[in-house]
Amino acid sequence: MHIPTIQRPSDPPVEPPSMSPRVTRAQALEAVTAPLAGQVLVGTFLTAITLGIYRFWYKTALRRYYWRNTRLAGDGFEYTGTGRELFVGFLIALAIVLPIYFAGTLVSLFGGQVLGPTLAGILGLLIMPAVVQILTYRARRYRLTRTRYRGVQFHQSGSGTAYLLRTLWWLVLTLVSLGIAFPFFRRALERYKIENTWFGSAQGSFESEARPLLGAWMAFWVVGLVVVVLFGGTAMVERSGGVGAMFGALLGLFLAFAVLPVLWLRYRVHEFRTFTAGTRFGVITFTSNLTTGSVIWVWIRYYLALFGLLLAFGALVAVTGGLPALAAAANPMLMIGLAPLFILMAAGLLFGFALITELVFRRPLWALRVRSVTVSRLDALDAVVQQAGLDATGIGEAFDTGFDVAG
């Protein structure tokens, strides 16, 4: 176990020393799939009976599970956040968001037929997304400051306002390019985040390019354009009907719901590999061999499991609830007696959905991403020191972020 030293904020950052390639060590991250079902059942139950309030503590417990079971060189990561911090952060977010919505409602009601909708649109379409972007960046800072490896804390510099300005600039360029510049948009935001990420005294750097992503993105973009053209053409000729309109509609549906999701996942996997390879902490480098097929297979298993759950639930309702319900139609008192049965079946559906989502979807995706990453120059970890005076408190994060596929 590495015991970090403490560096005062006034001291200059200590950079890991240069090393000869002959002493380079590389090791893949480990994802330990420890038991999780009991924690999911308890967390779901407590979240339900507290009307959602416990979910902040449940989310914290899940993060501790995933952080602890993500290991490098035998040591797991540590998550030190608390449910109370998340709950307080949520309340503060409400205190920011609700007045904006309230102001938008008042403006739309009393601002007149022209000025009212215009000002309400500005509040809803411009100010609210801007606030969300700033809070999202602050949420990432919170998660980093609550993450440690070998006793060394991560943290984030930069500001949510600067992140917002970058987002607005690249969003305009992406819109002007009709979406073609999207990979450059993503790269710009990722670069800002990584270059403001610190692991102790080691600052992150980002050397990835967006051009390698253009092929995967353009495949998605072209098929998306074809879908728009097909639906638009079908809408224009639907009055005349015929085989052509029906074929166009069916082809558009197939591309939209079967091909586009696969191409989107393919792009995100390429992006994850590219951005991972471009990330540095001093001389510490990363690579990923994540494959599109493995990610798609997780999604397929997830939807099959959900479909099976719904089939089982429907069969249970038909067998245990269908016939009694018909009998209860003539006697309302019988329906009251059946209420506990339907409550139990609804609870079973809720628990089944929670278990499938966490065990069949989120945990496998986490394991795929973690195990795909190889860290090089592990020797340099011993030169990283903990910086004193970091933000040890905090209000938590304002908006939740889920487990994404590869980003």
C-alpha positions, 0 to 999 in steps of 0.5 A, a space after each residue: 500500500 502506498 502511503 502518500 506524502 502531503 504537499 502544501 498548496 503553496 509548494 510547486 507541483 511535483 511531477 512524476 520523474 521521466 522513466 526509461 521504457 525498460 522500467 515501464 509497467 502496464 496493468 489492466 484495471 480489474 472489475 470485481 463483481 461482488 454480490 450486489 442483489 441484496 443491496 439493490 433490493 434493500 435500496 429499492 425498498 427504502 427508496 420506495 417507502 420514503 417516496 424517493 428520499 432514500 435514493 441519495 443514500 442508495 446512490 452513494 452505496 452503489 458508488 461505493 460498491 463500484 469504486 471499491 471493486 474497481 482495482 488497479 495493482 491490487 488496490 481498490 478506489 475509494 468513494 468518500 461521499 455521503 447521502 446527506 451531501 447529495 440530498 443537500 445538493 439536491 435541495 440547493 439545486 431545487 432552490 436554484 431551478 424552481 425560481 427560474 421555472 416560477 419566473 417563466 410561468 409568471 412571465 408567460 401569464 402576465 407578459 402579454 401575447 408576444 413578450 410573454 412567450 418570448 421571455 418565457 422561451 429565453 428562460 426555459 431554452 437558454 437560462 435553464 440549460 446554462 444552469 444545468 451545464 454549470 451544475 453538471 461541471 460542479 457535480 463532476 468536481 464533487 465526485 472527483 473530490 470524493 474519490 481516492 486511490 491509495 489515499 491520494 485524492 482526485 480533484 478538479 480545477 476550472 470553473 462551471 462558467 468556463 465550461 459553459 462558454 466552451 459548450 455554447 461556442 462549440 454548440 453553435 459550431 455544431 449547429 452551423 455544421 448541421 451536426 458534422 462537428 459533433 466529435 470536435 464538440 465532444 473533444 473540446 469538452 472532454 479536453 477541458 475536463 481532463 486538463 482540469 483533473 488532478 490526481 494528487 499533484 499530477 495534472 491531467 493532459 489530453 492529446 486526443 484528436 477528433 478526426 479518428 472519430 469522424 468515420 463512425 460519426 458520419 455513418 450515424 449522421 448519414 443514416 440519421 439523414 436518410 431517416 429524416 428524408 424517409 419520414 419527410 417523404 412519407 409524410 408528403 405522399 401519405 395522402 396518396 398511400 400505396 406500396 411506396 409510402 408504406 415501404 418508406 415508412 417501414 424502412 424509416 422505422 427499421 433504420 431509426 429503431 434498429 440501425 441508428 442505436 447500433 451506430 450510436 453505440 459504435 460511435 460512443 465506443 470509438 470515442 471512449 477508446 480514443 479519449 482514453 488513449 489521449 488521457 495522461 497524468 504525467 507519464 501515466 498513460 491509458 489504453 482501452 480495447 472496448 469493443 462495440 459487439 460486447 456493449 451491444 450484447 449487454 443491451 440485447 440481454 437487458 432488453 430481453 430480460 425486461 421483455 421476459 419480466 413483462 411477460 412473466 408479470 402479464 402471465 401472473 396478472 392473467 392467472 392470479 388477477 384476471 379471473 378474480 377480477 371478473 368475479 369481483 366485477 359483480 361484487 366491489 367488496 371482492 375487488 377490495 380484498 384483491 388489492 393486497 395481491 395487486 400491490 404485491 405484484 406491482 412491488 415484484 415488478 418494481 424489484 424485478 426491474 431494479 435487479 435487472 437494470 443493475 445486475 444485467 445492464 449497469 454492472 456488466 457495462 461497468 465491468 466491460 469499461 473497467 476491464 478494457 482499460 490498461 494503465 501504463 507507467 505504474 511506476 510513476 504512481 509512487 511519485 504522486 503526492 497528496 496536496 493539502 488544503 483541498 475542498 474536504 466539504 461540499 454540498 453534493 451534486 445537484 443533478 444525477 448522472 447515470 452510468 453511460 455506455 462509454 463516456 
